[in-house]
Amino acid sequence: MESLVKELEKEFGSRFVTKREIIDQYSSSPYLVSPILSKMGKRILGVVIPEDVEEIKHVLEFCDLNKVPLLARGAGTSTIGQVLPITQSIVLDIQKLNKTLEYDKTLKISPGVKVLSALNYLRKRGKELQVYPSSFYISTLGGYIAGGDVGIGSFQYGYHFHNDGVKAVKVMGTTGSLNLVGDKTLAVSQAAGTTGIITEAELSVIDYEDWKDQLIRTEDIGEVVKLLKVLEKDKQSIRRITVEDRETLSLVAKDRVFAGKWNVIVSSTKSYGEEVEMKFLDELAFAAVYVTMSKLTGFSDYFYEVRLLSLESFLRVVGQVKDILGPKVLIHGDVMTLRGETIVYTVFISDRSNFEIIDSIMLKEGIPFEIHSLVVNDRVDEEYRLELMKKYKKIIDPHNILNPGKLRE
């Protein structure tokens, strides 16, 4: 490997960075809190920080010729291991590719554009993204397209790539560039960079509205589900919905909000409950909850699992889990729409020893969703999308140097 590093230094000069602190930083995934996945990282060879697409092409050619794994990375905000190197790799940091940010009916971006920059840009024009991640204040759009799926707006639109969310994407691989439009973009979205490095994208936008956060408290999980069934009839007026048990909301809200036994937080232009100032809400949205709760809970052996549950399964599973474990388990739910059905992205947080009980209950009811896996196949819940990914992987990366080990054939 020493000779390869020297060859890389010769090839890329100062653009190839091997300082110890940089190697340490990029050999890990800073927001990865899974106690299983966090042990799988390998030390990288170095980092290349390209200024333009031609430099990406140069890196791809070198890595393909020398069979060196290459891992594209944005801000590194993934919580489920997409940017964790599991082989000795070169990391390609795309954050300087942030020059394109243009709105004309759709939003055209380069991959290093920060989500927050895009939102600020759009809101000045009365627009916003259909769906965006809870880590919007630090994440990049290229990273979100390649690694994300849900986020703020998923109650209205589902996954960010559903409902024409990603209209077009341009990717570069070892065989050249591809312009993918329409359904073909599904080969790239959520593929963790295994099907090409994003160099451009075109995203759908919606009109911006001034959503208000409202809190509805209830003492019974059955009442929560009844309320969700009412709210699903008014999706276009509701930006997002989260469900928190008392323990979860109390930990994050502290003394700022009084929590009921069960709490439904609705962000909407319409009035549904008590309007509350909940600037901390993004700390609970989707994957942010793993990071937040890993710091706040008193669990000695912190662990979590996620299941995508229908409303009926949510009622049965969570009801049983809370009846048995009570305050020993924290429940967080993001409510979203998948293929026309209301689904609760349900997070169970507890000491690891309690998951034998939780898993035995979910074995009967849970939708398969392996949060403690680095493999794209274990997350993609639509077979046709997975087949598209495999197809385009062979086309654009036949020697499997792009984030190898993350997409099974």
C-alpha positions in Angstrom: 0.0 0.0 0.0 2.9 2.4 0.6 3.9 2.3 -3.1 0.3 3.0 -4.0 0.1 6.0 -1.7 3.3 7.3 -3.3 1.7 6.8 -6.7 -1.4 8.7 -5.6 0.7 11.6 -4.3 2.6 11.7 -7.6 -0.7 11.6 -9.6 -2.7 14.1 -7.6 -0.1 16.2 -5.7 -1.5 18.5 -3.0 -5.1 17.4 -3.9 -4.4 14.0 -2.3 -4.5 14.6 1.5 -2.9 12.1 3.9 -2.6 14.1 7.1 -3.3 11.9 10.1 -6.2 14.0 11.4 -7.8 13.9 7.9 -7.4 10.1 7.7 -8.9 9.8 11.1 -11.9 12.0 10.2 -12.7 10.3 6.9 -12.2 6.8 8.1 -15.3 7.1 10.3 -18.9 8.2 9.9 -19.3 11.0 12.5 -23.1 10.5 12.9 -23.1 6.8 12.9 -24.4 5.6 16.3 -25.1 1.9 15.6 -22.9 0.0 18.0 -22.7 -2.8 15.3 -21.8 -0.7 12.3 -19.4 1.6 14.0 -17.0 -1.3 14.5 -16.8 -2.1 10.7 -14.8 0.9 9.5 -11.4 0.6 7.8 -8.6 3.3 7.6 -8.6 5.0 4.3 -5.5 5.7 2.1 -6.3 9.4 1.7 -8.7 12.0 0.5 -9.1 13.7 -2.8 -10.9 17.0 -2.9 -11.8 17.8 -6.5 -12.5 21.3 -7.8 -14.5 20.3 -10.9 -15.9 17.3 -12.8 -12.7 16.8 -14.8 -10.9 16.1 -11.6 -13.5 13.5 -10.7 -12.9 11.9 -14.0 -9.2 11.8 -13.4 -9.7 10.1 -10.0 -12.1 7.5 -11.5 -9.6 6.6 -14.2 -6.8 6.2 -11.8 -8.8 4.1 -9.3 -10.2 1.9 -12.1 -6.8 1.3 -13.6 -5.3 0.4 -10.2 -8.4 -1.3 -8.8 -8.5 1.1 -5.8 -11.9 1.4 -4.1 -13.4 4.9 -4.2 -16.0 6.3 -1.8 -17.8 9.6 -2.6 -18.7 11.7 0.4 -20.5 14.9 1.1 -20.9 16.3 4.6 -20.8 12.8 6.1 -24.1 13.1 8.0 -25.3 9.5 7.3 -26.4 7.7 10.4 -26.6 4.2 8.8 -23.1 3.8 7.3 -23.3 4.8 3.6 -20.1 6.8 3.9 -18.3 4.3 6.2 -15.3 2.8 4.4 -15.3 -1.0 4.8 -12.2 -1.5 2.5 -9.0 0.5 2.2 -10.3 3.2 0.0 -9.8 6.7 -1.4 -12.5 9.1 -0.3 -13.7 11.7 -2.8 -15.0 14.8 -0.9 -17.5 16.5 -3.3 -18.3 19.5 -1.1 -16.4 22.0 -3.3 -18.7 21.0 -6.2 -21.3 23.5 -5.1 -21.3 26.1 -7.8 -24.7 25.3 -9.4 -27.9 26.5 -7.7 -30.5 27.6 -10.2 -34.3 27.7 -10.0 -36.5 27.7 -13.1 -39.6 25.6 -12.3 -37.2 23.0 -11.0 -34.0 23.3 -8.9 -30.8 22.5 -10.6 -27.9 21.8 -8.3 -24.3 20.4 -8.1 -23.8 17.7 -5.5 -21.9 19.8 -2.9 -24.7 22.3 -2.4 -25.8 22.4 1.2 -29.5 21.6 1.8 -29.8 24.7 3.9 -28.4 26.9 1.1 -30.9 25.4 -1.3 -33.8 26.0 1.1 -32.7 29.6 1.8 -32.4 30.2 -2.0 -35.8 28.7 -2.7 -37.7 30.4 0.1 -36.6 33.8 -1.2 -38.6 32.8 -4.3 -41.6 31.5 -2.3 -40.6 27.8 -2.9 -39.0 24.9 -1.0 -38.0 21.3 -1.6 -40.7 18.6 -1.6 -38.8 16.5 0.9 -35.6 17.3 2.8 -33.5 15.7 5.6 -33.7 16.6 9.2 -30.0 17.2 9.0 -30.7 20.0 6.5 -28.5 22.5 8.3 -25.3 20.5 7.6 -26.0 17.9 4.9 -25.4 18.2 1.1 -28.0 17.5 -1.5 -25.7 15.1 -3.3 -25.3 13.1 -0.2 -29.1 13.2 0.5 -30.0 12.0 -3.0 -27.5 9.1 -2.9 -28.0 8.1 0.7 -31.3 9.4 2.0 -34.9 8.4 1.6 -37.3 10.1 4.0 -37.4 13.5 5.7 -39.5 16.6 6.3 -42.3 16.4 3.8 -42.6 12.6 3.7 -46.1 12.6 5.0 -47.1 14.5 1.9 -44.8 13.0 -0.7 -43.2 9.8 0.7 -39.6 9.1 -0.1 -37.7 12.1 -1.5 -37.4 10.3 -4.9 -41.1 9.4 -5.1 -43.6 11.7 -6.9 -41.0 12.8 -9.4 -38.9 14.3 -6.5 -35.6 13.7 -8.4 -36.4 14.7 -12.0 -32.9 14.1 -13.5 -29.5 13.2 -12.3 -26.1 13.0 -14.0 -23.6 10.5 -12.7 -20.0 9.6 -13.5 -18.4 6.2 -13.3 -15.4 4.4 -14.6 -17.1 3.9 -18.0 -18.1 7.6 -18.4 -21.2 9.7 -17.7 -24.9 9.0 -17.8 -27.8 11.4 -17.8 -30.7 9.7 -16.1 -34.3 11.1 -16.1 -37.6 10.0 -14.8 -37.7 6.5 -13.2 -34.1 5.9 -14.2 -33.0 8.2 -11.4 -34.2 5.5 -9.0 -30.9 3.7 -9.9 -29.0 6.4 -8.1 -31.4 7.6 -5.2 -30.6 5.7 -2.0 -27.8 3.7 -3.8 -25.0 5.1 -1.5 -22.9 6.1 -4.5 -22.5 2.5 -5.7 -24.1 3.4 -9.1 -22.0 6.5 -9.9 -20.8 9.8 -8.5 -23.5 12.5 -8.8 -22.2 15.5 -10.7 -25.6 17.3 -11.3 -29.2 16.9 -10.4 -32.6 18.5 -11.0 -35.2 18.4 -8.2 -38.9 19.1 -7.8 -40.0 22.0 -5.7 -43.3 23.1 -4.1 -44.7 26.4 -2.9 -43.5 27.5 0.5 -46.1 27.9 3.3 -45.7 29.0 6.8 -46.3 25.8 8.7 -47.0 25.9 12.4 -46.1 23.2 14.9 -49.0 22.0 17.0 -49.1 19.5 19.9 -51.9 17.1 20.6 -51.7 15.1 23.8 -53.4 11.8 24.5 -53.2 9.2 27.2 -53.9 6.2 24.9 -52.1 4.9 21.8 -55.4 3.9 20.3 -56.4 7.6 20.2 -53.1 8.3 18.5 -54.0 5.9 15.6 -57.5 7.3 15.4 -56.1 10.8 15.0 -53.6 9.7 12.3 -56.5 8.2 10.3 -58.3 11.5 10.5 -55.1 13.5 9.5 -54.3 11.2 6.5 -57.4 12.6 4.8 -55.8 16.1 4.8 -52.2 15.4 3.7 -51.7 18.4 1.5 -52.3 20.7 4.5 -49.8 18.9 6.8 -46.1 19.1 6.3 -45.1 16.5 8.8 -46.3 14.5 11.8 -44.3 12.9 14.6 -45.4 10.7 17.4 -43.5 10.7 20.7 -44.1 8.8 24.0 -43.8 10.9 27.2 -40.3 9.8 27.9 -38.9 10.7 24.5 -40.5 14.1 24.3 -39.6 15.0 27.9 -36.0 14.2 27.3 -35.7 16.5 24.4 -38.2 19.2 25.4 -37.0 19.3 29.0 -39.1 22.1 30.6 -40.1 23.7 27.4 -43.1 21.6 26.7 -45.4 19.6 28.9 -45.6 16.0 27.5 -48.7 13.7 27.7 -48.4 10.0 27.8 -48.6 10.1 24.0 -47.9 13.2 21.9 -48.7 13.9 18.2 -46.9 16.9 16.8 -48.5 18.2 13.6 -46.8 20.8 11.4 -49.6 22.4 9.3 -51.2 25.5 7.9 -54.4 24.4 9.5 -55.3 24.3 13.2 -55.3 20.9 14.9 -54.1 21.5 18.4 -52.1 23.7 20.7 -49.6 25.8 18.8 -46.2 25.4 20.4 -42.7 26.7 19.7 -40.7 23.5 19.0 -37.4 24.6 17.4 -35.9 21.4 18.9 -38.3 19.3 16.7 -35.5 18.7 14.1 -33.5 16.9 16.8 -36.2 14.2 16.7 -37.0 13.9 13.0 -36.2 10.6 11.4 -32.5 9.6 11.7 -31.7 12.6 13.9 -33.4 10.8 16.8 -30.6 8.1 16.9 -27.9 10.8 17.4 -30.0 12.9 19.8 -31.1 10.0 22.0 -27.7 8.4 22.1 -26.5 11.5 24.0 -29.6 12.0 26.2 -30.7 8.6 27.5 -29.4 7.0 30.6 -29.3 3.6 29.0 -26.0 1.8 29.9 -26.1 -0.2 26.7 -27.8 2.1 24.3 -29.4 0.4 21.3 -32.1 1.1 18.8 -34.1 -0.6 16.0 -36.4 0.7 13.3 -39.4 -0.8 11.6 -41.8 0.6 9.0 -45.2 -0.1 10.5 -48.7 0.3 9.1 -51.1 2.1 11.5 -52.6 -1.3 12.6 -49.2 -2.8 13.2 -48.0 0.3 15.0 -50.9 0.0 17.4 -50.4 -3.7 18.1 -46.6 -3.7 18.3 -46.0 -0.5 20.2 -48.9 -1.2 22.5 -47.4 -4.6 23.5 -43.9 -3.2 23.8 -44.9 -0.4 26.1 -47.2 -2.7 28.2 -44.2 -4.9 28.9 -41.3 -2.4 29.1 -43.0 0.9 30.0 -40.5 3.7 30.5 -37.6 1.3 29.8 -38.2 1.8 26.1 -38.5 5.1 24.2 -40.8 5.3 21.1 -40.4 7.8 18.3 -42.5 7.7 15.1 -42.3 9.7 11.9 -45.5 9.4 9.9 -45.1 9.2 6.2 -46.9 8.0 3.0 -45.5 5.1 1.1 -47.3 3.8 -2.0 -50.5 5.4 -0.9 -50.4 3.9 2.6 -49.8 5.7 5.9 -46.7 4.2 7.5 -45.0 5.0 10.8 -41.2 5.0 10.7 -41.0 3.7 14.2 -37.9 3.9 16.3 -37.4 1.7 19.4 -34.7 2.8 21.8 -33.7 0.9 24.9 -30.9 -1.1 26.6 -29.8 -3.8 24.3 -30.9 -6.5 26.7 -34.5 -5.5 26.1 -34.5 -6.2 22.4 -35.1 -9.9 22.8 -38.6 -8.9 24.0 -39.0 -6.2 21.4 -37.8 -8.4 18.5 -40.1 -11.3 19.6 -43.1 -9.0 19.3 -42.0 -7.5 16.0 -41.2 -10.9 14.5 -45.0 -11.3 14.0 -45.8 -7.8 12.9 -42.7 -5.9 11.6 -41.9 -5.0 8.1 -38.3 -6.2 7.3 -35.9 -3.2 7.6 -32.4 -3.9 8.8 -31.0 -0.7 10.3 -27.8 -2.4 11.4 -26.6 -3.3 7.9 -24.3 -1.4 5.6 -25.9 -3.1 2.5 -28.2 -1.1 0.3 -30.2 -4.3 -0.4 -31.3 -4.5 3.2 -32.9 -1.0 3.0 -34.4 -0.7 -0.4 -38.0 -1.9 0.0 -39.0 -1.9 -3.7 -37.6 -4.7 -5.8 -37.8 -2.8 -9.1 -35.6 0.0 -7.6 -33.0 -2.6 -6.4 -32.9 -4.2 -9.9 -32.3 -0.8 -11.5 -29.4 -0.2 -9.1 -27.9 -3.5 -10.0 -28.4 -2.9 -13.7 -26.7 0.5 -13.7 -23.9 -0.6 -11.4 -22.8 -3.1 -14.1 -23.0 -0.4 -16.7 -21.2 2.4 -14.9 -18.9 0.5 -12.6 -18.1 -2.9 -14.0 -15.0 -3.4 -11.8 -16.9 -2.6 -8.6 -14.7 0.2 -7.2 -17.4 2.5 -6.2 -18.2 2.0 -2.5 -17.7 -1.8 -2.8 -19.5 -4.1 -0.4 -22.6 -1.9 -0.1 -24.7 -3.3 -3.0 -25.1 -7.1 -3.4 -25.5 -8.5 -6.9 
